[in-house]
Amino acid sequence: MSEPLVVVGNGMAAARLVDELAKIALGRYAIAVVGDEPRLAYNRVLLSSVLAGETASHDIELKPAAWWRERGVTLKYGYRATEIDLGRRELKIANEESIAFSKLILATGSTPLRLNVSGADLAGVHTFRDSRDVDLLLTLAAQRKRVVVVGGGLLGLESAHGLAKAGAKVTLIHLMDRLMERQLDAPAAELLKSLVERKGIRVLLNANTARLQGETRVEGIDLADGRRIEADAVIFVAGIRPNIALAKDAGIPVNRGVVVDDHLQTGVPEIFALGECAEHRGICYGLVEPAYEQARVLARHLAGGADAYGGSVVATNLKVSGVSVFSAGDFMGADGSEAIVLSDASGGTYKKLVISDGRLTGAVLVGDVADALWYLELIRSRQPIARIRKGMMFGRSLVEAA
Ligand SMILES: Cc1cc2nc3c(=O)[nH]c(=O)nc-3n(C[C@H](O)[C@H](O)[C@H](O)COP(=O)(O)OP(=O)(O)OC[C@H]3O[C@@H](n4cnc5c(N)ncnc54)[C@H](O)[C@@H]3O)c2cc1C
C-alpha cells in the first residue's frame, strides 16, 4: 500500500517536489497537497510579468489540473493547514477533517514584511506576494494612482516596473545608498538606477520611512530626513519572513526558518521542509532556484536514494524595464580576490568578473547578460580559468573560437 505523504503549501517548491517524486517513485506514496491559495500552483516569479501586462494570469499555472490527477495527487487548494499533531501524525485543516500522514513536507513559503512604523495598517497599504495582490495592484495602476514602492531590492524593482507599465505614477524608495545592494556593487547599482529612471520611475535612495500619513487611508510617507512623498497607495516590498508558525507550534525546531539537515529533514524524523520556509546551514533562500535544487534532493531521498543537499550558489537574473541584470557568487570580491571590469555607462553596460585562487568566484552584469549562464557554470564548477582568463570578459563564443 502507498505510504501517505502530505505536503503543506501549494507553491513552487511543492509543485517541483511532486514533479521530481512522480518521475522516480510514482506509486510509492499516496500524495496529498494542501494549499491555502485558491488556485492551482503557479509560477510566482511571473507575477511581475502579469502586473506589467506581459503575461496573462491563467498562463502562469505550473501544471494543469489533469497533470495532478494523472499522478494520483489529492489536491486541496483553498484550504489552510492549522496544526500538526505529531503524536497522532495528523495535519489539521481549517473547516475540514484532518489528514493522516506518515511523512509530512512543509513548503509554506514566506510572508512579506510590513515596516513597523505608524500608519502601516492604514487602508491603501499593501504587499506583493500572490495573484490576489496582483489583481489589487492592477486596479490601482488602472486608476493612475500615485504609488510609493518601499524597497529597492529585486522584488521592489519588479513591482515598480510592473506598476509603472500598468499606468501608475511610481516612486521607489530605498533605505540604502544603492539599489539591490545584496546583488550589485556600487557602479552596477548606479547604472541600473539611471536606466530605471529613464523609464519614468522616480528613485529615492537613503530614504528611511519614519511614518505613513493619513486618517483612515494612506496619503503619504514621511521620511526620517524630513522629506514627504504624497501617495494614494504604498506597497511594502522590504523583505520576507519564512512561514514557520505551523512548525513552531508543533515543537519542530525553528530559527528564522524551519531548520533542516542535508536531507531536508527537520529536527523531527519524517518531517521535512524545503523552499523559502526552510533554513539550511543558517541560510533561508528567497529565490526559486535553491527551492528547486532542494526539491530534487528531497525527492531522491524520499525515493530511497542517498542524496544530500550542500547549499546553493545563489544567482539573480532580472529584467527591469528592459534592463537585464545578473549577479552571482562573491560579486563584491572578498579580500585577496581580483576583479576584471568593463564599464560603459552611456552604452548601458557594466560587467565585473571576480577571480580568486585562479577560479571565477563571482560576477555582476548589467545590460549585456548573454554569457550569464556560462559564468554561473564556471562559478559552480570551480574549474581553473587560467587558460580562458584573457578572453573571458568578452564571452564564451570568443573563448571557444580562440
Ligand atoms: C512577485 C515575485 C517575483 C519574484 N521573482 C523572482 C525571481 O525573479 N527570481 C527568483 O529566484 N525568485 C523570485 N521570487 C521568489 C520566488 O517566487 C520564491 O522563491 C518561490 O516561490 C518559493 O517557493 P516556495 O514554494 O517556497 O514558496 P511559495 O511559492 O510562496 O509557496 C508557498 C505556498 O504555501 C502556502 N501556505 C503557507 N502557509 C500555509 C498553510 N498553513 N496552509 C496551506 N498553505 C499554506 C502559501 O499560500 C503559498 O501558496 C519572486 C517572488 C515574487 C512574489
The ligand as an ORCA input file, in Angstrom:
! r2SCAN-3c Opt
* xyz 0 1
  C       6.419     38.936     -7.483
  C       7.535     37.976     -7.197
  C       8.608     37.890     -8.087
  C       9.647     37.010     -7.832
  N      10.687     36.964     -8.712
  C      11.671     36.078     -8.506
  C      12.750     35.968     -9.441
  O      12.841     36.710    -10.422
  N      13.700     35.018     -9.211
  C      13.637     34.177     -8.132
  O      14.502     33.309     -7.978
  N      12.648     34.275     -7.205
  C      11.669     35.205     -7.366
  N      10.651     35.289     -6.443
  C      10.669     34.398     -5.281
  C      10.062     33.028     -5.630
  O       8.749     33.196     -6.113
  C      10.066     32.160     -4.388
  O      11.409     31.940     -4.010
  C       9.373     30.811     -4.584
  O       8.033     30.983     -4.934
  C       9.477     29.990     -3.299
  O       8.711     28.833     -3.391
  P       8.019     28.211     -2.096
  O       7.234     27.045     -2.586
  O       8.999     28.043     -1.022
  O       7.002     29.356     -1.602
  P       5.673     29.836     -2.296
  O       5.763     29.772     -3.767
  O       5.337     31.145     -1.669
  O       4.584     28.767     -1.851
  C       4.166     28.611     -0.519
  C       2.683     28.325     -0.534
  O       2.302     27.823      0.756
  C       1.053     28.370      1.114
  N       0.875     28.255      2.575
  C       1.558     28.905      3.545
  N       1.103     28.534      4.762
  C       0.118     27.614      4.550
  C      -0.741     26.861      5.410
  N      -0.669     26.966      6.739
  N      -1.655     26.027      4.844
  C      -1.749     25.918      3.487
  N      -0.964     26.595      2.627
  C      -0.029     27.442      3.145
  C       1.171     29.793      0.598
  O      -0.093     30.418      0.469
  C       1.833     29.563     -0.766
  O       0.878     29.310     -1.754
  C       9.618     36.202     -6.665
  C       8.555     36.307     -5.756
  C       7.533     37.192     -6.010
  C       6.395     37.331     -5.012
*
